[in-house]
Amino acid sequence: EQKVIIRKLNLLPSQHSFFSEIQYKHYKSVFTNKEISLSEKLNITLITSIADPNPLINFLKERNNSIHHIKFADHYNYRKKDIYNILSQFNTSKSSKSIILTTEKDKVKLQYFKKEFENVNLYFIPIKIIINNIESFNKQIVDYVASHKRIRRFH
């Protein structure tokens, strides 16, 4: 797949391509330090306001979680009405292994509703970005910066 993408990019000899991937970490509570292992099978009410939630949804489904996704527009600013709708949906689940899960990006916005989420299992899923061939990537950046330094003179 990467070879096909590189071919389509039609890079010049001086250009290089690098690929990255997302690595998901254990679920973390938004309000406490509690963590849940990724291997735990859960009933998840997933809240996202990201451009493409499909990689996350697929990741969660691959681990046999039950997912109910509530999708908001990218960069959405949550209102109290939204929180009540989320909680209403979440409360329809009778499972003791139910959580509300969100992204790191949405965690920042949802934590302002601490009072509304009181006594609710609200978690986020941290991510780590892995850049393939990181040594070469870093070297290219350092070399570029070193060869394009501006001489600054202060008067």
Contact map, one row per residue, 1 for C-alpha under 8 A:
11111000000000000000000000000000000000000000000000000000000000000000000000000000000000000000000000000000000000000000000000000000000000000000000000000000000
11111100000000000010000000000000000000000000000000000000000000000000000000000000000000000000000000000000000000000000000000000000000000000000000000000000000
11111110000000000000000000000000000000000000000000000000000000000000000000000000000000000000000000000000000000000000000000000000000000000000000000000000000
11111111000000000000000000000000000000000000000000000000000000000000000000000000000000000000000000000000000000000000000000000000000000000000000000000000000
11111111100000000000000000000000000000000000000000000000000000000000000000000000000000000000000000000000000000000000000000000000000000000000000000000000000
01111111111000001000000000000000000000000000000000000000000000000000000000000000000000000000000000000000000000000000000000000000000000000000000000000000000
00111111111000000000000000000000000000000000000000000000000000000000000000000000000000000000000000000000000000000000000000000000000000000000000000000000000
00011111110000000000000000000000000000000000000000000000000000000000000000000000000000000000000000000000000000000000000000000000000000000000000000000000000
00001111111000000000000000000000000000000000000000000000000000000000000000000000000000000000000000000000000000000000000000000000000000000000000000000000000
00000111111100000000000000000000000000000000000000000000000000000000000000000000000000000000000000000000000000000000000000000000000000000000000000000000000
00000110111111110000000000000000000000000000000000000000000000000000000000000000000000000000000000000000000000000000000000000000000000000000000000000000000
00000000011111100000000000000000000000000000000000000000000000000000000000000000000000000000000000000000000000000000000000000000000000000000000000000000000
00000000001111110000000000000000000000000000000000000000000000000000000000000000000000000000000000000000000000000000000000000000000000000000000000000000000
00000000001111110000000000000000000000000000000000000000000000000000000000000000000000000000000000000000000000000000000000000000000000000000000000000000000
00000000001111111000000000000000000000000000000000000000000000000000000000000000000000000000000000000000000000000000000000000000000000000000000000000000000
00000000001011111100000000000000000000000000000000000000000000000000000000000000000000000000000000000000000000000000000000000000000000000000000000000000000
00000100000000111110000000000000000000000000000000000000000000000000000000000000000000000000000000000000000000000000000000000000000000000000000000000000000
00000000000000011111000000000000000000000000000000000000000000000000000000000000000000000000000000000000000000000000000000000000001110001000000000000000000
01000000000000001111100000000000000000000000000000000000000000000000000000000000000000000000000000000000000000000000000000000000001100000000000000000000000
00000000000000000111110000000000000000000000000000000000000000000000000000000000000000000000000000000000000000000000000000000000111100000000000000000000000
00000000000000000011111000000000000000000000000000000000000000000000000000000000000000000000000000000000000000000000000000000000111100000000000000000000000
00000000000000000001111100000000000000000000000000000000000000000000000000000000000000000000000000000000000000000000000000000011110000000000000000000000000
00000000000000000000111110000000000000000000000000000000000000000000000000000000000000000000000000000000000000000000000000000011110000000000000000000000000
00000000000000000000011111000000000000000000000000000000000000000000000000000000000000000000000000000000000000000000000000001111000000000000000000000000000
00000000000000000000001111100000000001000000000000000000000000000000000000000000000000000000000000000000000000000000000000001111000000000000000000000000000
00000000000000000000000111110000001111000000000000000000000000000000000000000000000000000000000000000000000000000000000000001100000000000000000000000000000
00000000000000000000000011111000001111000000000000000000000000000000000000000000000000000000000000001000000000000000000000111100000000000000000000000000000
00000000000000000000000001111101111100000000000000000000000000000000000000000000000000000000000000000000000000000000000000111100000000000000000000000000000
00000000000000000000000000111111111000000000000000000000000000000000000000000000000000000000000000000000000000000000000011110000000000000000000000000000000
00000000000000000000000000011111100000000000000000000000000000000000000000000000000000000000000000000000001000100000000001110000000000000000000000000000000
00000000000000000000000000001111100000000000000000000000000000000000000000000000000000000000000000000000000000100100000001000000000000000000000000000000000
00000000000000000000000000011111110000000000000000000000000000000000000000000000000000000000000000000000000000000000000000000000000000000000000000000000000
00000000000000000000000000011111111000000000000000000000000000000000000000000000000000000000000000000000000000000000000000000000000000000000000000000000000
00000000000000000000000000011001111100000000000000000000000000000000000000000000000000000000000000000000000000000000000000000000000000000000000000000000000
00000000000000000000000001111000111110000000000000000000000000000000000000000000000000000000000000000000000000000000000000000000000000000000000000000000000
00000000000000000000000001110000011111010000000000000000000000000000000000000000000000000000000000000000000000000000000000000000000000000000000000000000000
00000000000000000000000001100000001111110000000000000000000000000000000000000000000000000000000000000000000000000000000000000000000000000000000000000000000
00000000000000000000000011100000000111111000000000000000000000100000000000000000000000000000000000000000000000000000000000000000000000000000000000000000000
00000000000000000000000000000000000011111000000000000000000000100000000000000000000000000000000000000000000000000000000000000000000000000000000000000000000
00000000000000000000000000000000000111111100000000000000000000000000000000000000000000000000000000000000000000000000000000000000000000000000000000000000000
00000000000000000000000000000000000001111110000000000000000000111100000000000000000000000000000010000000000000000000000000000000000000000000000000000000000
00000000000000000000000000000000000000011111000000000000000000011100000000000000000000000000000011100000000000000000000000000000000000000000000000000000000
00000000000000000000000000000000000000001111100000000000000000001110000000000000000000000000101011100000000000000000000000000000000000000000000000000000000
00000000000000000000000000000000000000000111110000000000000000001111000000000000000000000000000001111000000000000000000000000000000000000000000000000000000
00000000000000000000000000000000000000000011111000000000000000000011110000000000000000001100000001111000000000000000000000000000000000000000000000000000000
00000000000000000000000000000000000000000001111100000000000000000011111000000000000000000000000000011100000000000000000000000000000000000000000000000000000
00000000000000000000000000000000000000000000111110000000000000000000111100000000000000000000000000011110010000000000000000000000000000000000000000000000000
00000000000000000000000000000000000000000000011111001000000000000000111100000000000000000000000000000110010000000000000000000000000000000000000000000000000
00000000000000000000000000000000000000000000001111100000000000000000001111110000000000000000000000000000010000000000000000000000000000000000000000000000000
00000000000000000000000000000000000000000000000111111000000000000000000111100000000000000000000000000000000000000000000000000000000000000000000000000000000
00000000000000000000000000000000000000000000000011111000000000000000000011000000000000000000000000000000000000000000000000000000000000000000000000000000000
00000000000000000000000000000000000000000000000001111110000000000000000000000000000000000000000000000000000000000000000000000000000000000000000000000000000
00000000000000000000000000000000000000000000000101111111100000000000000000000000000000000000000000000000000000000000000000000000000000000000000000000000000
00000000000000000000000000000000000000000000000000011111110000000000000000000000000000000000000000000000000000000000000000000000000000000000000000000000000
00000000000000000000000000000000000000000000000000011111111000000000000000000000000000000000000000000000000000000000000000000000000000000000000000000000000
00000000000000000000000000000000000000000000000000001111111100000000000000000000000000000000000000000000000000000000000000000000000000000000000000000000000
00000000000000000000000000000000000000000000000000001111111110000010000000000000000000000000000000000000000000000000000000000000000000000000000000000000000
00000000000000000000000000000000000000000000000000000111111111000000000000000000000000000000000000000000000000000000000000000000000000000000000000000000000
00000000000000000000000000000000000000000000000000000011111111100000000000000000000000000000000000000000000000000000000000000000000000000000000000000000000
00000000000000000000000000000000000000000000000000000001111111111010000000000000000000000000000000000000000000000000000000000000000000000000000000000000000
00000000000000000000000000000000000000000000000000000000111111111110000000000000000000000000000000000000000000000000000000000000000000000000000000000000000
00000000000000000000000000000000000000000000000000000000011111111000000000000000000000000000000000000000000000000000000000000000000000000000000000000000000
00000000000000000000000000000000000001101000000000000000001111111000000000000000000000000000000000000000000000000000000000000000000000000000000000000000000
00000000000000000000000000000000000000001100000000000000000111111100000000000000000000000000000000000000000000000000000000000000000000000000000000000000000
00000000000000000000000000000000000000001111000000000000000111111110000000000000000000000000000000000000000000000000000000000000000000000000000000000000000
00000000000000000000000000000000000000001111000000000000000010011111000000000000000000000000000000000000000000000000000000000000000000000000000000000000000
00000000000000000000000000000000000000000011110000000000100110001111100000000000000000000000000000000000000000000000000000000000000000000000000000000000000
00000000000000000000000000000000000000000001110000000000000000000111110000000000000000000000000000000000000000000000000000000000000000000000000000000000000
00000000000000000000000000000000000000000000111100000000000000000011111000000000000000000000000000000000000000000000000000000000000000000000000000000000000
00000000000000000000000000000000000000000000111100000000000000000001111100000000000001000000000000000000000000000000000000000000000000000000000000000000000
00000000000000000000000000000000000000000000011110000000000000000000111110000000000000000000000000000000000000000000000000000000000000000000000000000000000
00000000000000000000000000000000000000000000001111000000000000000000011111010000000000000000000000000000000000000000000000000000000000000000000000000000000
00000000000000000000000000000000000000000000000011100000000000000000001111110000000000000000000000000000000000000000000000000000000000000000000000000000000
00000000000000000000000000000000000000000000000011100000000000000000000111110000000000000000000000000000000000000000000000000000000000000000000000000000000
00000000000000000000000000000000000000000000000011000000000000000000000011111000000000000000000000000000000000000000000000000000000000000000000000000000000
00000000000000000000000000000000000000000000000010000000000000000000000111111100000000000000000000000000000000000000000000000000000000000000000000000000000
00000000000000000000000000000000000000000000000000000000000000000000000000111110000000000000000000000000000010000000000000000000000000000000000000000000000
00000000000000000000000000000000000000000000000000000000000000000000000000011111011000000000000000000000000011000000000000000000000000000000000000000000000
00000000000000000000000000000000000000000000000000000000000000000000000000001111111000000000000000000000000000000000000000000000000000000000000000000000000
00000000000000000000000000000000000000000000000000000000000000000000000000000111111100000000000000000000000000001000000000000000000000000000000000000000000
00000000000000000000000000000000000000000000000000000000000000000000000000000011111110000000000000000000000000000000000000000000000000000000000000000000000
00000000000000000000000000000000000000000000000000000000000000000000000000000111111111000000000000000000000000000000000000000000000000000000000000000000000
00000000000000000000000000000000000000000000000000000000000000000000000000000111111111100000000000000000000000001001000000000000000000000000000000000000000
00000000000000000000000000000000000000000000000000000000000000000000000000000001111111110000000000000000000000000001000000000000000000000000000000000000000
00000000000000000000000000000000000000000000000000000000000000000000000000000000111111111000000000000000000000000000000000000000000000000000000000000000000
00000000000000000000000000000000000000000000000000000000000000000000010000000000011111111100000000000000000000000000000000000000000000000000000000000000000
00000000000000000000000000000000000000000000000000000000000000000000000000000000001111111110000000000000000000000000100000000000000000000000000000000000000
00000000000000000000000000000000000000000000000000000000000000000000000000000000000111111111000000000000000000000000000000000000000000000000000000000000000
00000000000000000000000000000000000000000000100000000000000000000000000000000000000011111111100000000000000000000000000000000000000000000000000000000000000
00000000000000000000000000000000000000000000100000000000000000000000000000000000000001111111100001110000000000000000000000000000000000000000000000000000000
00000000000000000000000000000000000000000000000000000000000000000000000000000000000000111111110000000000000000000000000000000000000000000000000000000000000
00000000000000000000000000000000000000000000000000000000000000000000000000000000000000011111110000000000000000000000000000000000000000000000000000000000000
00000000000000000000000000000000000000000010000000000000000000000000000000000000000000001111111001000000000000000000000000000000000000000000000000000000000
00000000000000000000000000000000000000000000000000000000000000000000000000000000000000000011111101000000000000000000000000000000000000000000000000000000000
00000000000000000000000000000000000000000010000000000000000000000000000000000000000000000000111111000000000000000000000000000000000000000000000000000000000
00000000000000000000000000000000000000000000000000000000000000000000000000000000000000000000011111000000000000000000000000000000000000000000000000000000000
00000000000000000000000000000000000000001110000000000000000000000000000000000000000000000000001111100000000000000000000000000000000000000000000000000000000
00000000000000000000000000000000000000000111100000000000000000000000000000000000000000000100111111110000000000000000000010000000000000000000000000000000000
00000000000000000000000000000000000000000111100000000000000000000000000000000000000000000100000011111000000000000000000111100000000000000000000000000000000
00000000000000000000000000000000000000000001111000000000000000000000000000000000000000000100000001111100000000000000000111100000000000000000000000000000000
00000000000000000000000000100000000000000001111000000000000000000000000000000000000000000000000000111110000000000000000001111000000000000000000000000000000
00000000000000000000000000000000000000000000011100000000000000000000000000000000000000000000000000011111011000000000000001111000000000000000000000000000000
00000000000000000000000000000000000000000000001100000000000000000000000000000000000000000000000000001111111000000000000000011100000000000000000000000000000
00000000000000000000000000000000000000000000000000000000000000000000000000000000000000000000000000000111111100000000000000011110000000000000000000000000000
00000000000000000000000000000000000000000000000000000000000000000000000000000000000000000000000000000011111110000000000000000000000000000000000000000000000
00000000000000000000000000000000000000000000001110000000000000000000000000000000000000000000000000000111111111000000000000000000000000000000000000000000000
00000000000000000000000000000100000000000000000000000000000000000000000000000000000000000000000000000111111111100000000000010000000000000000000000000000000
00000000000000000000000000000000000000000000000000000000000000000000000000000000000000000000000000000001111111110000000000000000000000000000000000000000000
00000000000000000000000000000000000000000000000000000000000000000000000000001100000000000000000000000000111111110000000000000000000000000000000000000000000
00000000000000000000000000000000000000000000000000000000000000000000000000000100000000000000000000000000011111111100000000000000000000000000000000000000000
00000000000000000000000000000110000000000000000000000000000000000000000000000000000000000000000000000000001111111100000000000000000000000000000000000000000
00000000000000000000000000000000000000000000000000000000000000000000000000000000000000000000000000000000000111111100000000000000000000000000000000000000000
00000000000000000000000000000000000000000000000000000000000000000000000000000001001000000000000000000000000001111111100000000000000000000000000000000000000
00000000000000000000000000000010000000000000000000000000000000000000000000000000000000000000000000000000000001111111110000000000000000000000000000000000000
00000000000000000000000000000000000000000000000000000000000000000000000000000000000000000000000000000000000000001111110000000000000000000000000000000000000
00000000000000000000000000000000000000000000000000000000000000000000000000000000001100000000000000000000000000001111110000000000000000000000000000000000000
00000000000000000000000000000000000000000000000000000000000000000000000000000000000000100000000000000000000000001111111111000000000000000000000000000000000
00000000000000000000000000000000000000000000000000000000000000000000000000000000000000000000000000000000000000000111111100000000000000000000000000000000000
00000000000000000000000000000000000000000000000000000000000000000000000000000000000000000000000000000000000000000000111110000000000000000000000000000000000
00000000000000000000000000000000000000000000000000000000000000000000000000000000000000000000000000110000000000000000111111000000000000000000000000000000000
00000000000000000000000000001000000000000000000000000000000000000000000000000000000000000000000001110000000000000000101111100000000000000000000000000000000
00000000000000000000000000001110000000000000000000000000000000000000000000000000000000000000000000111100000000000000100111110000000000000000000000000000000
00000000000000000000000000111100000000000000000000000000000000000000000000000000000000000000000000111100000000000000000011111000000000000000000000000000000
00000000000000000000000000111100000000000000000000000000000000000000000000000000000000000000000000001111001000000000000001111100000000000000000000000000000
00000000000000000000000111110000000000000000000000000000000000000000000000000000000000000000000000001111000000000000000000111110000000000000000000000000000
00000000000000000000000111110000000000000000000000000000000000000000000000000000000000000000000000000011000000000000000000011111000000000000000000000000000
00000000000000000000011110000000000000000000000000000000000000000000000000000000000000000000000000000001000000000000000000001111100000000000000000000000000
00000000000000000000011110000000000000000000000000000000000000000000000000000000000000000000000000000000000000000000000000000111110000000000000000000000000
00000000000000000001111000000000000000000000000000000000000000000000000000000000000000000000000000000000000000000000000000000011111000000000000000000000000
00000000000000000001111000000000000000000000000000000000000000000000000000000000000000000000000000000000000000000000000000000001111100000000000000000000000
00000000000000000111100000000000000000000000000000000000000000000000000000000000000000000000000000000000000000000000000000000000111111001000000000000000000
00000000000000000111100000000000000000000000000000000000000000000000000000000000000000000000000000000000000000000000000000000000011111000000000000000000000
00000000000000000100000000000000000000000000000000000000000000000000000000000000000000000000000000000000000000000000000000000000001111111000000000000000000
00000000000000000000000000000000000000000000000000000000000000000000000000000000000000000000000000000000000000000000000000000000001111111100000000000000000
00000000000000000000000000000000000000000000000000000000000000000000000000000000000000000000000000000000000000000000000000000000000011111110000000000000000
00000000000000000000000000000000000000000000000000000000000000000000000000000000000000000000000000000000000000000000000000000000000011111111000000000000000
00000000000000000100000000000000000000000000000000000000000000000000000000000000000000000000000000000000000000000000000000000000001011111111100000000000000
00000000000000000000000000000000000000000000000000000000000000000000000000000000000000000000000000000000000000000000000000000000000001111111110000000000000
00000000000000000000000000000000000000000000000000000000000000000000000000000000000000000000000000000000000000000000000000000000000000111111111000000000000
00000000000000000000000000000000000000000000000000000000000000000000000000000000000000000000000000000000000000000000000000000000000000011111111100000000000
00000000000000000000000000000000000000000000000000000000000000000000000000000000000000000000000000000000000000000000000000000000000000001111111110000000000
00000000000000000000000000000000000000000000000000000000000000000000000000000000000000000000000000000000000000000000000000000000000000000111111111000000000
00000000000000000000000000000000000000000000000000000000000000000000000000000000000000000000000000000000000000000000000000000000000000000011111111100000000
00000000000000000000000000000000000000000000000000000000000000000000000000000000000000000000000000000000000000000000000000000000000000000001111111110000000
00000000000000000000000000000000000000000000000000000000000000000000000000000000000000000000000000000000000000000000000000000000000000000000111111111000000
00000000000000000000000000000000000000000000000000000000000000000000000000000000000000000000000000000000000000000000000000000000000000000000011111111000000
00000000000000000000000000000000000000000000000000000000000000000000000000000000000000000000000000000000000000000000000000000000000000000000001111111000000
00000000000000000000000000000000000000000000000000000000000000000000000000000000000000000000000000000000000000000000000000000000000000000000000111111100000
00000000000000000000000000000000000000000000000000000000000000000000000000000000000000000000000000000000000000000000000000000000000000000000000011111110000
00000000000000000000000000000000000000000000000000000000000000000000000000000000000000000000000000000000000000000000000000000000000000000000000000011111000
00000000000000000000000000000000000000000000000000000000000000000000000000000000000000000000000000000000000000000000000000000000000000000000000000001111100
00000000000000000000000000000000000000000000000000000000000000000000000000000000000000000000000000000000000000000000000000000000000000000000000000000111110
00000000000000000000000000000000000000000000000000000000000000000000000000000000000000000000000000000000000000000000000000000000000000000000000000000011111
00000000000000000000000000000000000000000000000000000000000000000000000000000000000000000000000000000000000000000000000000000000000000000000000000000001111
00000000000000000000000000000000000000000000000000000000000000000000000000000000000000000000000000000000000000000000000000000000000000000000000000000000111
